[in-house]
């Protein structure tokens, strides 16, 4: 062990910065790792009262779905096409009538307000053993029509009714 000489008391002692910086970084890492984020107190799930709806506003509940029923014969071919419980017949003429009926419904919705058209939906209810091409024709005739090479969209929300089991 070296004993210092008291004769050099006027000398200035230099502090080393490297160990001090190391300690500061270790403390910083320690506090970052032990930090626990506290959740805010209280219940902030506040249900605000709704304003009075406008008189012209139509909700999804006010728009019942347009129902298309496809009844299959014993051989899987289309026996009857119904639109809102009204028989349209069978074959290509029935699908043309379906297209006209959907167009009438779309025009009446447009008259009530163009924003109502986005809320309207068609529900297709086919029999279990119906040939798929009739279902595709029903979807095509409900969704729109081709005029001069351009697609005129009627309704974009099409859903299927629950499957009817084969009798």
N, C-alpha and C positions, 0 to 999 in steps of 0.2 A: 504494500500500500504506500502510495506516495503522499507525503505530507506536504502541504502547500506552505509556501513561504509567505509570511504576513507582510513582507516588504512590498509586494505588488498589489496593494489594496486599491490603487488608483486605476487598475485595469478594468475594462468593461467586459462583462460576461455576455457572450453572444448566444441568443436563444435559437435553437434549431427549429425550423419551420416544418420540415418533412414529417417528423413524428406527430406534430400537432395537427397537421392536415389529415394524417392517417386516423387519428383518434376521432376527429370531427366526422369523417366519412363512416367510420364504424358506428358511431352514435346515430348518424342519419339512417343507415341501413337498419339498425336495431329498431328505431322508432317506426320506420316504414313497415317492417315485418310484423311488429306487434300492434299496429293500428287496427282497431275494430271500428267499422263504420256503423254508426248508430242510426237506426231507422227513426224518422220523425215521429213524434208522439201524436196521438189523436187519430181520429177517423176522418179522413178527407174525402170519403165517398159521399159526396153531397148530391142529392137528387134535386135538380132545379125544377121548379114548376114550368110546365110547358105553356107557351102563349096560346091564345085562342086561334084555332086554325082558320084559314081563310074559307069563305063560303064556297069558292070554286075548286078547292082542293079535293082531289079524288085519291083515296087511299087504296092500297092493295085489297083490302077487305071489301071495298065498294065495287071492285071489278071481279066478278066471278069468272073463272076460266071458261073459255069457249071449249065445249066438249065435242070431240070427234070420236065416234064409236064405229069400229070396223068389225063386222060380224062375218065369220068364216063359214063356208059350207063344209060338207063332209070331206070334200077333196082338197081343202085348203085354199080354195079360190074365194074371192069376195062375194058374199051373198047379199050384203046390205051395208050401205054407208050412211051413217046418221050424223047430223050436225045439230047439236043442242036438242037431242031427242026428236028430230024431224028427219024422216027418211028421205035420202037423196037418190036412192036407187043403187045400181051397180054398174061397173065398167067405166070407161073413160068419160062418159057424159056425167056420171056422178061426181067424178073428181073435178070436172069443169064447174059443176054447180057448187061444189065445196069451195073452190077458189072464189067464185062470185059472192058466196055468203060471207066468207072471211073478209073480202074487200068491202062489203057493206058494213060489217062490224067495225073495220078499221076507219072507214070514212065517218061513221057516227062518233067514234072516239076522237078523231081529229077535230070534229066540230065542237066537241066538249072541251078540248084543249090538247095541243100537240104533246105535252108532257105525259099525258095519260097513256099514250101509245107504248111508251117504254115499259109501263107497268103491266100491260095486258099479256096474258099467256094463254096458250092452247094446251089442252090436255087430250092426249091421244090414248084411246082405250081399245087395243086390238084383242081379238080372241087368241088363244094360245097356239092354235094350229094354223093360223093365217100365214099365207105366203108372204115373205118379207118385202117383195116388190110393191105390194099394196100399201104397206106401212111407209115405205120410202115415198111413194106417190102422195100419200096423205101429208107427210112432212113437207114435201116440195110445194104442194098446193096451199098449205097453210102459211108457209114462210114468205111466199111472194110469187112473182110472175116475170117471165122474160118478155120484154118488149123491145123490138129493134136491136137485139143483141145486148141489151142492158137489163140487169136484174133490178126489179122494183120490189123493195123489201116491204112486206106487210107486218109480220110479227117475228121477233127474234127469240122470244121466250117460249119454248116448246118443251113440255114435260110429258112423261108417260104415267098412266094410271098403274096401280099395282097389278101384277100379273094375275090373270084369271087362269086357274088350273083347268086342265082338260077334263071334261065330263066323261 
